[in-house]
Amino acid sequence: MKESELKVVVLEGNSFRERGRIHGEVLRDMILDHQSRWQEDLYASTGMAPDHYLDRLLAETNFMPAIKRWTPQLLEEVKGIAEGAGVDFRYILARQLSDEEPWYRLEKSLAMSGGRGCTSIGADAAGGTPALVAQNMDCPAWYQGHQILFHHKGPDLPAEVFSFALAGKINLCGLNSKGLAICCNTLSQLNYSRDGLPEDFVVRGFLHQESLAEGLEFLRAIKHASGQNYTVSEPGSRAINLEVSANKVVEFRPWAEADRVYHTNHPLINDDQGILNAHLSAGKLVPGSTSTLPRFKELQKRFGSPQNIVTVETMKAAFSNHEGSICRHPVDGEGSAAGVITLGCLIMELSEEPSLHIAPGPPCETPFVTYRFN
């Protein structure tokens, strides 16, 4: 992918509903194409007609009360996307359930044809060096070509937001103009909740906080719909790594005095795993990434000692590495069977004027471009 292929869309309006409509209108063709790909993938992997599947998914889960309680403005944005694109609201809502769909399919013994992996790294601010939050975002290969960088601007926002996402989705991960940043890694082994706040809403909800303290309060207060690892920080701060589940929020640090954090897709400290044990006892294959341990070992090799510095350049080198399948291609390892690709690599540099370095594809072959709010 060449750098010009990352589409940047400015969403500027007086309300979340208005910005959602702009999103839907500007990206209507991409959203319809994404919907078509999702429907084809759904039928190929489950044999179910999409309308029937959506009816079951939304009838057998209850996310709406949590969305209305914690992020009502984002529900307005999702409605606006559906209106602008002329797409069934149920479809747009379902596409915000990045981590909820996998555990729903597990419950119903329905297959998944791909998955999300992700590798994240964070570094503390120290000695004039800004804090860093970064990740490789690994997704099903059929997502490729739908990457968008959204720039949210409006009088009702506490800060402008850069959101790396897909056409029709409110976000995958991102950064706001106050320097508040968040990355995420699926932890499908942890307990989930049918009435919690879905992960996509959690991430954007965090980005609409004004400080790390408020963001951490938000992450600890809500009921989480899915097991997830979040790496967060702000200018002048530590990088903080939280493993969250339906019943617990626990901070992970690789060693007591570590000035960095790193994570892949298996829990390292959160033991809230009762649903996992029940599924295993029932003989169900739990969705997850078979590369999570090799990727974590590679991170330990590169950053598991205080003598190994963490910088933008050492992060780029780590994320571009194929040892342990950190940089993912559909023909590599797990990708050959699961169709997984590194959809984008984001390195967020949290100075007083925060910057986003992004490669919209596998970083081993995709140039990084830097974006700033000014």
Secondary structure, DSSP 8 states (H G I E B T S, - for coil): --GGGSEEEEEE-SSHHHHHHHHHHHTHHHHHHHHHHHHHHHHHHH---HHHHHHHHHHS---HHHHHHH-HHHHHHHHHHHHHHT--HHHHHHTT-TTHHHHHHHHTT---S-----EEEEE--BTTB-EEEEEEEEEEGGGTT-EEEEEEE-TT-SS-EEEEEETT-S-SEEEETTS-EEEEEE-TTS---TTSB-HHHHHHHHHTSSSHHHHHHHHHHS-BSS-EEEEEE-TTS--EEEEE-SS-EEE--SSTT-SEEEE-SS-SS----HHHHHHHHTT------TTHHHHHHHHHHHHSSTTS---HHHHHHHHT--GGG-S--TTSTHHHHH-EEEEEEEEEEESSS-EEEEESS-TTTS--EEEE--
